[in-house]
Amino acid sequence: MKKITIFILFLSFNFTSKAQINFSIGKSVYPFTAPGFQTFFQTYNASFTDLKTPFKPDFPTAGGWSWRAGYLIGNHDDGAGVYYNSTTGVNSFKTSNEVEFNNGEKRRLVLQIRDWATDVSLGVGSDNFHIALNGTMVLHSNKLFCSYIFSDGSESFGIEHNLNGIFSASRLTGGYGAEVGLGVKYLQLVFRISKIYKPFQKDGSTYLNYYSDLNEFKLNASLNGNSTYPAEYMPADYTQFLADQLTSETNNNFVYINDRGWQFGLSLMFLIPTNN
């Protein structure tokens, strides 16, 4: 009897609901914490005495854009009712940090963060507003551009400096949050906040990737006459890396993809009805 009652309620909800395809596009910010990079910035600053401007302690707040598409079901008739929206889309962020030496040369790190997020939102709403809680599954994929800038302004990712490279890392994670939307029948301004989880596993697990750059031109670095090999990974403790690269690698002295924090977004949501 209980199953029949649930089934009848389910049918009643669907027969009286309004279904709408929706698209959203907007701006986002991500004031995250990245422990591995914090260690790198601290130890890199401590390794040099000729710094004009040291690295900041962590990456500044990342800014970017977002877009998503979804299928919304609202159960209301000239009033408030159930709001359900299933969406998928991309959040893209960018931030940078750099150090400058007394001779005008610089080391620059640019971090690009891209999340493919699939959300389920459940709350209350009407034609003019909604408020909902969100559950999120996120494919978190980052790319790090680590370059050296000479005093003439030219920028290099080549092997003349052993930290140069384009490093990448990814992980699957989850999150939660909430959103509020206000507007007219087919257009709403949506404010959204969501939490990116701290990784479930510790650094060094197979689940949690580190920033690696295994380009072929780095595999035979001795041909260029360097006394040290260019990094195939981003080191966390730079002093350990500088002292002995082999020991550094053996000790898993890597920067892992363990950034986390709250993401904030403001977007326009366009709604296209599919039935009435």
Disulfide bonds with the S-S distance in Angstrom:
none
